[in-house]
């Protein structure tokens, strides 16, 4: 018995943003590793990169995610 089944086609109303092609797709067309979503509307999928940038900026400045001993330039320690 397979744990995961590959869907042949996406569901109508599911919107994705393809990172590889830089386009919006209704239903997943490209592999999961290359897309963001699902989003409830085409408009939200069109703004996926902007939304990701905004969320990343919020997380980078959120004091709950910083313990005080991280390098100030954001570099990771080995």
N, C-alpha and C positions, 0 to 999 in steps of 0.2 A: 504494500500500500504506500503510495507516494504521500509525503507530508505536504508538499507544495505542488500545486498544479499551475502551469503557465497559462495565463489567460490569452486566448487568441486575439481578443480585441478589448479595448477599454470600454468603460461604461460611459454612456452619454451623461454629460453634466460634470464629469471629472476633468479638471484642467490641470495641465502640467507645463513646466517651463523646461525645455531641453537646453542643458548647458553646452552641449557640443555644437548644436546648430543655432542656438540663440533664438529659438522660436517657441511659440505656444502651441501645445497639442491638446486636442480633446481626446481623452483616453490615452493611456500610455502607448506611445509609438516607439520610443527609444528605450534602451536598457535602463533599469533603475539607477545604475551608477552614474548616468548622465542626465538625470532629471531631478527637478524639485517639485513637490506637490504630493498629493492632489490639493487643488484649490477649488473653492466652490463656484468661482466665476472666472470667466476669461480675463476680465480686468485685473483681478488679483494675481493671476498667473503672469500677466504682462509685466507686473511690477515686482516679480519675485526677487530679482537682484537688488532692487532698491530696498525692499523689505528686509532682505538678509543683511545688507549694509547697516541699516538702522538698528536692527537687533544686535548685530555684532558690536556696534558702538555702545549700545546700552550695556551689554554684558561686560565689555572692557572697562567701563567706568563704574560698574556696580561693586560697591565695597564688600558685599556679601560673598563675592567670588575671589577676593584677594585676601591673603593672610598676612600681608605686610613684609614677607621676606622674598618676594619675587623681584627680579631685576627691574628697574624702572623703565628700561627700553622695551620690555615685553619679551626679551629673549628667554628661551628655556634653558634651564640648567641641566647638565648631564647627570 
